[in-house]
Amino acid sequence: MAEKGKDNDGKPAEQRNLVYGNYLQLEKILGAQARESEKHGRPAHDEHLFIVVHQAYELWFKQMIWELDSITGILETRDYREVRDNKMRLILSRGDRIKEILKVVVQQVSIVETIEPLDFVDFRQIINFFAYVLFTFRDWLFPASGFESLQFRLLENKLGIRKEDRVKEYRFTPVNADDAGKLSNSEKQKSLLQLVQTWLENTFDNEAGGSFWTCYEDRIKQRLSGIKDESKRRATKEMFDNILDEAKHDELLNKGKRKLSHRALKGALMITYKRDELKFQEAYKFLRMLVDIDELLYKWRWNHVMMVQRMLGDKPGTGGGGYKYLRSTVCDSDNYKVFLDLFNIATFLIPTDVIYPPNIDATYVKALSA
């Protein structure tokens, strides 16, 4: 007789059903492709693909949020030294996972483009892959259509896109109180952008940032004095004043042209120049990773804009969006770039041998790196 609570093979009885299909709850997942066209007596073959791709996106959103929450949790609960010395490798690993997921997300747009525009019209469902707006024509649409994916809104908020960053057409109506609460909480929590700003400020303050900045300012002034053409010198000075002059930086910050504080931007510049030093190598990889994630999101938006124009043309969606709305999120401003300042940091770079000339006094170099 089998031992009580165990099957004849000696395994606990509750493990008997823990097989591949049950573990993954495939019955729920594979049974969740109910076609609206079929319900209305006009079954459309391509609607099945439409649903599957959307469901796949939502699962990827969930996983990216999972990884992002772990990264922000580390940055929020550890000081900058512990992050640098003990946690940066873990952050990079999880951030790279987000990058790889985004590559898949971008590629999935091409799968949808296998549907011909006329076939979209036939089952009359048009999907916005970037903002995840469901454009359903009104004869098949319940009155309160879901205008956007809640999970994608959460992802954007958690990264650092603010309400004021969004184009005027942006709006989101939560389906229920639970969704409204999640959205509200995501707007109140510290975003990745805010936590990265604090980390950069602390890095600058505690890693000889002042010495680096003195050297940087000095080299810029020397470089300007060597420009003979007055108009070129004036234009170059104006460009570098945007980072050397904190008041000008703050003015740009108030206009939404900058996202990071002046001290944080100086920290990012310092890490860029010190990238070959052992203690800054992973910090530099972190900044590159943030830019990569932002760039992949931009590519997704752009691919989606092209797909929507190809499938929908110029007509608006039920929610009021469409090609022109989507184009404004990538073409009319940089508001949707979370780490805009990291993209633009190349503006303020001068050759390394100008910052640290080969004949510079060794004692001075050692002091700068202390």
N, C-alpha and C positions, 0 to 999 in steps of 0.2 A: 504493500500500500504506500502510495506517495505521502511524503510528509505533509502535514497540514499547512495549507497556504502555498504549496508548491505543486507544479505539474509533475508528470512522470519523469521528465528529464532533469528534475531537481531545480529548475529555475522558478523564481517567484511567478505566481499566476498572472500578476498584472503585467509582466513582460511579454506574455504570449502575443499580445496585439501590437507590440512595439516593432513593427516591420516598416519597410521603406515607405509604403503608401500611407500608412496611418501616422507615422512620425511626421511626414511632410503635409499631412492633411490634404492629400491630393483630391479626395472626393469633393472637398469644398472648393479648392482652387480650379480644378478642371471642370467643375460644374457651374462656374460663375460667368459663363459667356452667353448670356441671354440676349439675343438680337432683338432690338426694338422693331426692325423692319419685319421680322417674322411675326411678331405680336400683331402688327397692323396688316397682316396678310400679303405683304410684299417682300418676301425674304430676299435679302441681298447677300451674296456670297462674301463680298469684301468687308462687310461689317464685322465679321468674326475676327479678321486681322486687326481692324480698328480697335476692338475691345481688348484683344490680347496685348497689343503694344501698350495701350494705356495702363493696363493692369501691371505690366512689366515695369513701366515707368514709376508707378506708385510704389512698387516694392523697392526699386532702386532709391527712390526718395527716402523711404523709411530707413534703408541701410546707411545712406549718407548722413541723415540726421543722427543716427546711432553713433557713427564715428565722430561727427562734429561735436556732439554733446560730450563725448569722452575727452576730446581735445580741449574744449573750453573748460571742462571740469578740472583738468590738470593745470591750466593757466590761471584759473581763478583761485585755486587752493594752495598753490606752491609759490614760493618767492622765485625771483628770476634766477638766482644761483642754482637752486635745486632743479629748476627746469633745464638750465644750461648743462648742468653736470650729470643729472640722473634721468631726466624725462624727455629730452629732446629726441632721442632715437625712437622712443615710443610714439611721440607726436608725429615724427616724419613717416613712420610706418603707417599710421592710420590716415594721415593726410594723403600719402601716396595711394592708399586704397580708394579714397574719394576721387582722386585724379583718374584712376583706372575705370571706376564706375562711370565717370563723366565721359570718358572716351567711348564707352559702350552707348551711353545716352545719346551722344552726338551721332554715332553710327546708325542708331535705330531710326533716325529720320529717313535714311535712304530706303529702309524697308517699307515705310509708308508710301514712299514715292513710287513703289511698284503698282499702286492703285492709280488707275487712270482718272483724270478729272471728271469725266462723265460718269464714272462709277461712283464717285463721291456724290454727285448730284442725284444719282439713282437711289441711294439710300439716305441721302440728305442729312448726313452728319459730317460736320467739319470740325477737326480738332486743332486746337492751338497747342503745339508741343512745347513752346517755351513757357507761356504763362499758364498753360493747361486750362484754357478756356474751352468749354464745350459749346460749340456753335451749332445748335440744333434748330432747324427751321420750325416755325411756330405750329405747323399742323401736326408735328410729332413731339411737341415740347410741352411738358407740364409748365404751368405759369412761372414757378420760381426755379429757373434752371440754375445749376451750379456754375457760376461764372468762372471760377478758377479752382485749381487744386489747392486744398488746404495745406497739404504737406509741402508743396513747393513754396507757398507763402512762408511757412515756418522755416524752411531752409534758408530763404533769402533773409528773413528777419534775423535768424541766428548768425548768419554770416556778417550782417551789418548794413543791409539796405534799409533805409528809413522811409517813413511815409513821405517826407519832404523830397526825397530823391526820385520818387515815382512820377511818371508823366501824368498830366491832368486827367486823362481818361481812366487812370487806375481806380478801381473800386473792387471791394470784395465783400460779399454778404454771406456770413457764415450760415450754414444750413440749420444749425441748432445751437443751444446754449453751450454745450460741451465744446464744439468747434470754436465758438466765440471766445470761450475761456482760454483755450489753447493759444489762439491767435493773440489775445491780449497779453498773456504771460510771456510769449515770445518777444513781444515789443518792450516789455519791462526788464527782461533779463539782460545781462551784459552780453553783448555780441562778441564774436571772434575779433572783429575790428577793434572794439574797445579794449579787449584784453591784450591784443597784440600791441596796441598803443602804450598801455601801461608797462608791458614787458620791455618795449624798446626804450621808453623813458628811463626805466631802472637800469637797463644795460648801459645807456649813455652816461648816467650819473655815476655808476659804480665801476666802469671799465675805462677810466682815463679819457672820458669823452671831452672834458674841457681842454685837455692838452691837444687832442686830435683837432678840435674845432679851431683852436688858436693857430695851429699849423695850416689848416685848410684855408682860413680867412687870409692868412699872410700870403699863401701861394696864389690865391685868386687876385689879390691886389697887385702882386708882382706880375702876374700874367696880363692884367689889364694895362699896367704901365708900359708893357712891351708892345702894345697894339698902336701902331702909328696912325692908321686911318681913324679920324675922329668919329665918323658916323658908325663905323664898325665897333669902335671902343665903347661908344655910348650904348649901342644895342646890346653888346655883351654885358656891360655893367648892369643894364636894366634886367637882363635875364637872371644874372646871379644875385641881384638884389632881392629877387623873389625868395631866395633861401637865406641869404645873409641878413636881411632885414626882417626881424621877427614881426614887426608891425605890418609889413606887406604880406607876410605869410598869413597872419591872422585875418587880414582883410580878405584874402582869397579863401580862407577857411569859412568865413561868414557867408561868402557867396556860393559855397558848395563846390569851389574849384579845388579845394584840398580836403582830405579826409582825416589826416593825422595831425597831431599837435606839432609845433615847431620842434620841441625837444625830441619827440619820437622820430621825426623825419631826420634829424641830425644823427640819431642813433642808428637808423637804417643806413645812412650814408657811411657812418663809421664802420659798421659791419661789412659793408660792401668793399671798402678799402682794406680792411683787415681780414678778408676772407681766407687768406693763406695761413694765418696764424691758427694753431691747433684749437684754441678755445673758441674761435669764431667760425670755424668751418661748418659745423652743424647749424649754427644760427643763420649763416648765409644760405644754406640749403633750405632752411625754414622759410626765409623770405622768397626764395625762388619758387618754392612749393605753393605759396599763397598766390603768387602771380600766375602760376600754371593753372590753378583752380579757377581763378578769375577769367583767364583767357579761354579755358574750355567752356565756361558758362557763356561767354560772349560768342564763341563759335556755335554753340547750340542755338542761341537766339538768332544768329545770322542765318544759319541753315534753315531754321524754322520759318524765318521771314520769307526766304525764297520758296520754301515748300508751300506756305499759305498762299502766296501770290500765284504760284503755279496751279494750285488746286481751287482756290476761291476767287482769284482775280482781285478786283477792287471792291467787291461787295462786302458790307459789314456783316459781322456775326450777330446772332440774336442778342448777345450780351453787350453789343455796342462796339466791340473790338474789330479786328480784321487786319489786313495787310498794313494799312497806314498807322494804326496804333502800334503794331509790333515793330514796324520800321523805326518808330520814334524811340524805342527802347535801345536801339543799337546805333542809329545814325545821327540822331539829333542832339545827343549829349553823352557825357561820360558818367552820368549819375549812377548807372547800373554797374559800374566798376567799383567793387568794394575797396580794393587796394589800389586805388588810382595813383596815389603818391609813389607806390613802388614801381608802377609802370613808368612814371615820369622821372624817376630818380636819375635816369641816364642824362637828363637835361643838365645836371649839375656835376657831371663827372669830367675830370680832366686827367691826362695821363698820370699813371702811378709814379713815374719817375720825376714828375713835377712836384708831386706831394712829398715823395721821398727820393730826392736826387741821389745818384750814385756816390757823389762826393760829400754828402751831408755828414756832419759830425756824428760819430758813432754814439757819443754820450747823449746827443739830442734824440736819436732814434730810440735808444733804450728808454729814455724818459717818456717818449710818446707811447711806448708799448707797455709801460709799467702798469 
